[in-house]
């Protein structure tokens, strides 16, 4: 196999491999996260524990390095693992990726657990960083209350 066969999982790496003069490249991920990324590039799969531990970082790396299959693996993981402690982060990921399924899942969890989420520092930070998504959450919450007969 040619020396760049491992890079074939990523358009970014395919383009980069031939441009490297000294064979090195500085990547921003921690060594553990980088190892998980490289393991994926070599094997095409990830053990569940690595996915669980590094899913958000690997997802960002999959976008940056154009690794579509890794992006899909991470999205499937997000969909099956969304809960009140990660729903805000997953909602922001869904917004960037325009993933309707993940957005619906994250919004559903947020709306159902709004009393628990709304009074956290994480939610305060989220509303400052993502005002448009905060409006979306508010509208979803009000729509859910309306469907239960709650008005004004």
C-alpha positions as CSV (number, residue, x, y, z in Angstrom):
1,X,0.0,0.0,0.0
2,X,1.2,3.5,-0.6
3,X,2.5,5.4,2.4
4,X,-0.5,7.7,2.6
5,X,-3.1,4.8,2.7
6,X,-4.0,5.7,6.3
7,X,-4.8,9.2,5.2
8,X,-7.5,8.0,2.8
9,X,-10.2,8.3,5.5
10,X,-9.8,12.1,5.4
11,X,-9.6,14.5,2.5
12,X,-7.7,16.9,4.8
13,X,-5.0,14.3,5.4
14,X,-4.9,13.2,1.8
15,X,-4.1,16.8,0.8
16,X,-1.7,17.3,3.6
17,X,0.4,14.1,3.5
18,X,2.1,15.0,0.2
19,X,2.8,18.6,1.4
20,X,4.7,17.6,4.5
21,X,8.5,18.1,4.1
22,X,9.7,16.8,7.5
23,X,6.9,14.3,8.2
24,X,5.6,16.2,11.2
25,X,2.4,18.2,11.8
26,X,1.2,19.9,14.9
27,X,-2.3,19.0,15.8
28,X,-4.2,20.8,18.6
29,X,-5.7,17.7,20.3
30,X,-4.3,16.3,23.6
31,X,-2.1,13.2,23.2
32,X,-4.9,11.0,24.4
33,X,-7.4,12.5,22.0
34,X,-4.9,12.5,19.2
35,X,-4.3,8.8,19.9
36,X,-8.0,8.1,19.7
37,X,-8.1,10.0,16.3
38,X,-5.1,8.1,15.0
39,X,-6.6,4.8,16.2
40,X,-9.7,5.6,14.2
41,X,-7.7,6.6,11.1
42,X,-5.9,3.3,11.3
43,X,-8.8,1.0,12.1
44,X,-11.9,2.8,10.9
45,X,-13.6,2.1,14.2
46,X,-13.5,3.3,17.9
47,X,-14.0,1.4,21.1
48,X,-17.1,2.6,22.9
49,X,-15.1,3.9,25.9
50,X,-12.9,6.1,23.7
51,X,-16.0,7.4,21.9
52,X,-17.7,8.1,25.2
53,X,-14.7,9.9,26.6
54,X,-13.7,11.9,23.5
55,X,-16.8,12.2,21.4
56,X,-17.0,16.0,21.3
57,X,-13.3,16.5,20.6
58,X,-13.3,13.7,18.0
59,X,-16.4,15.3,16.4
60,X,-14.7,18.7,16.1
61,X,-11.6,17.0,14.7
62,X,-13.8,15.1,12.2
63,X,-15.1,18.4,11.0
64,X,-11.7,20.1,10.9
65,X,-10.0,17.2,9.1
66,X,-13.0,16.3,6.9
67,X,-13.4,12.8,8.2
68,X,-17.1,12.2,7.3
69,X,-17.4,8.6,8.7
70,X,-16.0,9.7,12.1
71,X,-18.5,12.6,12.1
72,X,-21.3,10.1,11.5
73,X,-20.1,7.8,14.3
74,X,-20.0,10.7,16.7
75,X,-23.5,11.9,15.7
76,X,-24.9,8.5,16.3
77,X,-23.3,8.4,19.7
78,X,-24.7,11.8,20.5
79,X,-28.2,10.7,19.6
80,X,-28.1,7.7,21.8
81,X,-26.4,9.4,24.8
82,X,-28.1,12.8,25.0
83,X,-29.1,13.6,28.6
84,X,-29.5,16.7,30.8
85,X,-25.8,17.1,31.5
86,X,-24.8,17.2,27.8
87,X,-27.9,18.4,26.0
88,X,-26.7,22.0,25.7
89,X,-23.4,21.0,24.2
90,X,-25.1,18.6,21.8
91,X,-27.6,21.3,20.8
92,X,-24.7,23.6,19.9
93,X,-23.1,20.8,17.9
94,X,-26.4,20.1,16.1
95,X,-26.7,23.7,15.2
96,X,-23.3,23.8,13.6
97,X,-23.8,20.5,11.7
98,X,-27.5,21.3,10.9
99,X,-28.4,17.9,12.3
100,X,-32.2,18.0,12.7
101,X,-32.3,14.7,14.5
102,X,-29.7,15.7,17.1
103,X,-31.3,19.1,17.5
104,X,-34.7,17.6,18.2
105,X,-33.3,15.1,20.6
106,X,-31.3,17.7,22.5
107,X,-34.2,20.2,22.6
108,X,-36.5,17.5,23.9
109,X,-34.2,16.7,26.8
110,X,-33.7,20.4,27.6
111,X,-37.4,21.1,27.6
112,X,-38.2,18.1,29.8
113,X,-35.4,19.1,32.2
114,X,-35.6,22.8,32.0
115,X,-36.0,23.4,35.7
116,X,-32.9,21.4,36.4
117,X,-30.9,23.0,33.5
118,X,-32.0,26.7,33.7
119,X,-30.4,27.4,37.1
120,X,-27.0,26.2,36.2
121,X,-23.8,28.1,35.4
122,X,-23.6,26.1,32.2
123,X,-27.0,27.4,31.0
124,X,-26.0,31.0,31.9
125,X,-22.8,30.6,29.8
126,X,-24.8,28.9,27.0
127,X,-27.3,31.8,26.8
128,X,-24.4,34.3,26.4
129,X,-22.6,32.3,23.8
130,X,-25.6,31.1,21.8
131,X,-28.4,33.6,22.0
132,X,-30.2,32.3,18.9
133,X,-30.3,28.8,20.4
134,X,-31.5,30.2,23.7
135,X,-34.4,31.8,21.9
136,X,-35.1,28.4,20.2
137,X,-35.1,26.7,23.6
138,X,-37.5,29.3,25.0
139,X,-39.9,28.9,22.1
140,X,-39.8,25.1,22.4
141,X,-40.5,25.3,26.1
142,X,-43.5,27.6,25.5
143,X,-44.8,25.4,22.7
144,X,-44.5,22.3,24.9
145,X,-46.5,24.2,27.7
146,X,-49.1,25.3,25.1
147,X,-49.6,21.7,24.0
148,X,-50.3,20.9,27.6
149,X,-53.0,23.6,27.8
150,X,-50.8,26.2,29.4
151,X,-51.4,29.7,28.0
152,X,-50.1,33.1,29.0
